[in-house]
Amino acid sequence: MNDEWGETLTLYLQRLLPLLFSLLLLLVSYVPFNLPVSNNIRPAAGMICVYFWLLYRPDVFNLLSVYFLGLTEDIISSAPFGSNIFALLVMYVLVTNLSRFFNAKPFIIIWYGFALLSLVTFLSRWLLVSVYYSHFLPLATVMFSYLVTAAVYPILSLLNAFVQNRLMTDEE
């Protein structure tokens, strides 16, 4: 009986591992440094994780995980509440509708796909926040943050791939 309970607990923890690791990366991305640029411009770790896990493991990373990740980012960021949830939900819709084009493609194509979809996501969040503040915010900061996110994607996807390949099993 205890062995069966332990296996069930292990299965649930493995199913939660993408969300938990995404939350860890999100929290680490918000660690403050004493650099003036790093307080305003940071990679969108949540967006990278949503893209990665929806491409490779949509069975364990679903809409509820995306919402919870966006809610956590809204709580710890200084952006208007709901803007990060909106951005991650936009990424969710884009990836779920376009994932068949990225299936079994080389990494460079997946990276270009992330660059394109994250550009759409960054611009949609910028537009939403601009409407919230009733004037257009500077686009330069958003574009620099987008470039940093696109440049960091290979590193964070490598960390996510490590979690997927080493810590998760496909046994149901």
Steps between C-alpha positions, in 0.01 A plus 500: 500500500777749590694404188197576281448834678868587447475424129187715471671788678804466276277506191323817619830672578636410158187643338548820703873521424468723189288751691724492808817540295340782300410674824858460620639652179246781523598581858871488417445740210357756744798489738616862528852593401672834557508580130280786382397317180415168665220644712288587196617256235504129572435194289141382497572163660131420531447551129797278417371225728148519359634469146735214585260289705208548263715381211656201671265395781150645451365201692645627829504877436146615434293817510478493879881489524528794261247699704673423830839599356354828370330567833828447683679736263226759549541476876878549498528754217414867497293475182125559508322199644388262229745611232734204553208257510381652173846468342541136601149419381581661165810281482288198596252566218778559246696188594200269520383613156843495335674211676451266206736721295776460758462126554826307435684806370864588576572724796574806284149487351349468848711795615385711203144395577543618857647828379199561276232393748661686789515817288123475448456434872722790609321739264158389617599550865649840412175599333293381795715689752498809278120492493500458879715813546314690220816581306758308302790387714857509364541217255881495536487339845259233378715424197816474708325268743381296201856473364632393840226237523573367150872486578449315830257245351768236418634501857161471668377242251812295573416511871140400425623218275721375782198486732294325234763241408654426841229556757179404320395153391231403254358227719132550573 
